[in-house]
Amino acid sequence: MLLTRLGDNPLGCSMCRGEIEPSALPLPLSMVDSVAHWCQLENAFQHLWLDSADYEEFAEQELLNPNSPVNKEGLALRAELEIVRPCYFIFFQRFLDDISEYEVPTECPVCKGVLVANDRGRGDLLVCEECSIAFINLNGRFPLIPLEEWEGQN
């Protein structure tokens, strides 16, 4: 998977959510550079959004727009990574203060096709197989903290 974690490595396993070290993949040097560049760009927008100040709305619009430069670059990079290994692009979602207000995504932001549940791994990915875009289904789960901690809060 290609996703932001606000760190240096945007490559993750769709089965366990663990990081995949770029050195573990047969990536050409130019692709390693592309991964690093996109990661820095995506992280910059995520930080602007998380700042919740003057740039939050701007950053959110860019992150939610599949035609924004950051998402176009990410989708193009995902296609390049697909040559080496199957890869989903994890699309940005707003995290709400109240998880009960979370709406499960139902359509792909690019092709408008129906998202389907991916039953591999944790079983919480909603994917568009046509575009290789995925969302983490937050309905009953929260991916930033261990599931046991989340269940203990509800």
N, C-alpha and C positions, 0 to 999 in steps of 0.2 A: 504494500500500500504506500501511496505517497500522501503524507499528511504532516501538518504542522504540530510540533510538540513544544514550540518555543525554545528549542535547543538547536544543536548543530547537525542533527541527523533526522531527515524527514522520511526515512525508509523504515517501514514497519511490516510485521507479519500479520496477515489477516486472520490467522488461526489463533495466535496467542497474544497479539498486540505488542510483542517485544520488538526491540529495535533490530534491524538488520544492518550490520556494519557494511558500508560500501565495499570494503576490501574483500568481503565474503562473496561478492558478485563479480562476474567477469565484465566489469564496466570499462569502456575505453576512457582514457584520461579526459577527453572532451566532455563525456557524459558526467563524470565526477564533478567537473567544474560547473556544468549546468545544474546538477543537483544542489551544489553548494550555493549557487547564485539564487535559484528559486527559493531555497530555504531561507536565506537572508531577507529576500523580498517579502515572502509570506509572513515571516516573523515580524517584520516591520509593520505590516498592516495589522497583524494580531495585537501587537503592543499598542498601536494607536487606538484600536478598538477597546482594548482592556483599560486604557487610560481613563475612559469615561468622561472625557472633557471635550475640548473644542473639536477634536478630530474623530470622535467616536462615530458620528453619523456618516461622515465621509468614508471612513475605513469600512464600516459595515456595508455601505452601498457597493464598494469595490469588491468586498469578499463575497457578497451575495449575487453579484452580477457575473454570469458565466462568460460574458464577453469582455470583462475587464482585463487589462493587460496581465495582472498577476494570475488570474485564472486561466487565461489563454496560454500563458507560459507553462503553468502547471499541467494543463491538459496535454500540451505538446510534449512535455517532458515525460508524462505518463505513457504516451504512445512510444516514445523512444525506449523507455524501460521495458515495455511489453516485449520488445525484441529479445531481451535477456531473460525475462521472467514475467509471468502474468502479474498484472498490476492494476489496482483500483486507485482512483483519485478520490480521496475523502474530501467531500465538499463542506464548506463552512456552514455551521449552524449557530444561531443565537442561543446562548445559554440563558435561561430565564431565572430570575430569583426564586420563583415558585415553580418547581418541576411539574406541579399538577396542571400548569398552563401550557406545558409542552405539547405541540402538535406534531404527530408523526408525519414526516414527509411522505407524500404519495406519488409525486411525479418527478421525473428527471428535469433539472433546470435547463438542460441543453435541448433534448429531443421531445420533451414533454411526455415521454413514455412512462408507463406504470413501473414503479419500483417494486422489486420482489425481494422477499427475505432470502438471505444467503444462509444455508443451514450448515456451512462448514465452520469450524472453530467455535467461537462463542455463540454463534447464531444470532448476533445482534446487528448484522449489517443489512441495510436495505440497499439494493443495487439496481442499476440500469446496466444490463449486460451489453446493450448496444453501444453505450458511450463509456463503459467502464468507470462510471461515477458511483460512489457509494456514500451513504450516510450511516452514522452510528445511531441506531434506534435507542433513544434515551428514555423510551417509555418503560419505566420500571428499573432503569439502570442509569448510572452516571459514570462515564468513562474516566474521569479524572481522579476518582478515589476507588479503593478496592470495593468490590461488590458487597463484602461482608459489612463494611462500615456503612455503606449506603442503606442496606437492609436494616441495620440497627437504628437508623435515624427515622425510619417510617413505621 
